[in-house]
Amino acid sequence: MFSGYRPIDCDLHPMVSGMQALTPYMDAFWADQVRERGITTLDSQSWPVNSPKTIRADWRGPKGRGAESVDQLRAQVLDRFGVETGILNPLYGVQLVLNQDMAVAFTRALNDWIRAEWLDRDDRLRASIVLPMQNVAAAVEEIERLGPDRRFVQVLALALGENPLGKRQYWPIYEACVRHGLALGIHAGSAYRHPQTSVGWTSWYLEEYAANQQGFQSTLASLLTEGALVKHPELKVVLLESGVTWLPAFLWRLSKTWKGVRFEIPWVDRLPAEIIRDQVRLTVQPLDAPQEQVKRILDHLRSDRMLLWASDWPHWQFDGDAAVPPGIPSALMPELMRENALATYDRLREGALA
């Protein structure tokens, strides 16, 4: 499909058919709780299953859902686009569970399901460790538990969580990421602890989806100003399904304002834009720009290293085989399709050099 490239797809979303798929990976107590409480599914409203945006029409299965098996993923993406490596980012709603013990049990089951039902069935697949962000200590334990499995290449949190991710309470997670050579993936979506906008709850899905941009801006500002990026300079942060075109203006404003109030965050000792260019990466689905403006916008990033290719399967970001957003300069394609991902994910680089 992509002549001359061995692409790395950085954002794939396997779908869980329901809680019955996860109970074999739970201990007897929690499996029984699922049955006794009648918990059938944890599909998140950040990605309503019946929304055309969530699943492209020709990628829907007989039950109207996205792919729930490796065979479907092979046909729809891996073989179709000649993908060398694909990174699985499950969006099942374990981050929404309020009971911390339940959240930890369900998250562990989800990660073990990914390992057994997906990673073990195709050598091209890698995955994120979904974290129970409701409990930082448990999140670190999950990293320590799965970190030895080199097929996990990053951890996964939501852009609209319970607290800004730069807060020091989350730093043990980032220390564990650095220790194990894992990136921090932050995906669009909400834990629904707070309104999706700064002025209250939305009425429509359109509002909520667009409001993710605000969440990513706030998250990125938090990681910078709280000092998380400076404290952990080896940490790579990947913004997944964040959009791209908002970033140049945000970097300009953040850096401009920092010049006037830098005394309040002395640990940020160089331009915020420089730190973010060094440590932050973004997937290009969606790119959200008209074709004729793409090159100009990308020039404003002042970096060829920041963008990663992703199909965002099965989300409906493109039609047919047009998996690369139109307007991407051909000179950027080697970095976009492969080289930037290898530079971002330490564990992918290990495989490429083996």
Buried (B, 14 or more C-beta within 10 A) or exposed (E): EBEEBEBBBBBBBBBBEBBBBBBEBBEEEBBEBBEEEEBEBBBBBBBBBEEEEBBBEEBBBEEEBBBBBBEBBBEBBBEBBEBBBBBBBBBBBBBBBEEEBBBBBBBBBBBBBBBEBBBEEEEBBBBBBBBBBBBBEBBBBBBEEBBEEBBBBBBBBBBBBBEBBBBEEBBBBBBBBBEBBBBBBBBBBBBBEBBBBEEEEBEEBEEBBBBBBBBBBBBBBBBBBBBBBBBBEEBBBBBBBBBBBBBBEBBEBBBEEBEEEBEEBEEBEEBBBEBBBBBBBBBBBBBBBEEEEBBEBBEEBEBBBBBBBBBBBBBBBBEEEEBBBEBBEEEBBEBBBBBBBBBBBBBBBEBBEE
